[in-house]
Amino acid sequence: MVNGNSEEEVKDTAATDAEPEAEVVDAEIVEEADSPETSGDEASEEASAEAAVAKAKEEAAEWQGKYLRLHAEWDTYRRRMKEQREEESRRATEKLVEDIIPVLDDFERSINYANENGEEGLLGGVTAVYAKLNEGVEVIDPVGQPYEALEAQAVATVDNPNVPDETVEQVYQKGYRMGNKVIRPAMVTVAVGGPKRETDEEEDNE
């Protein structure tokens, strides 16, 4: 017997005092058991976010590579087109010089002939050179014809009631055409104030 209490009573009292501590320990164990699960979810979310960022960076790098390749291809295409235009211009100039050389020869012969034999034969030589220059070129000289804006440029109008309205009165400068292309329109004056010109349909009806 200790202090009037039996040994069994002392043991029961000790066991009773230890029960709250056990409950506290159990609560801590439950909290510790829940904590790893929460940490696992956060880690999973962080991993997903990192994967998304990595994928976005990869796509951005891919699009940047495509842009750089496209830009390089465009620069190459532009350089080639510039070189091609320069080559075409050079060839056109060469063709023009090749066509002019025979004319220069004719001019030289005409000048030499005039120096040796006087100016009497110079006119014939110059006329021949002029004819050669006009080979393949059609002269636009629309005096007395209806005014055509695609072939002539009106620099003035003249009142003339004796001819149909919008008739070419005078040509200040002849025009030239090659095939269907007008190389240079004629510079003309146009008569106005005359009777209305009949159209082709009105002439056919008559």
Secondary structure, 3 states (H helix, E strand, C coil): CECCECHHHHHHHHHHHHHHHHHHHHHHHHHHHHHHHHHHHHHHHHHHHHHHHHHHHHHHHHHHHHHHHHHHHHHHHHHHHHHHHHHHHHHHHHHHHHHHHHHHHHHHHHHHHHHHHCHHHHHHHHHHHHHHHCCCCEEECCCCCECCCCCEEEEEEEECCCCCCCEEEEEEECEEEECCEEEECEEEEEEECCCCCCCHHHHHHC
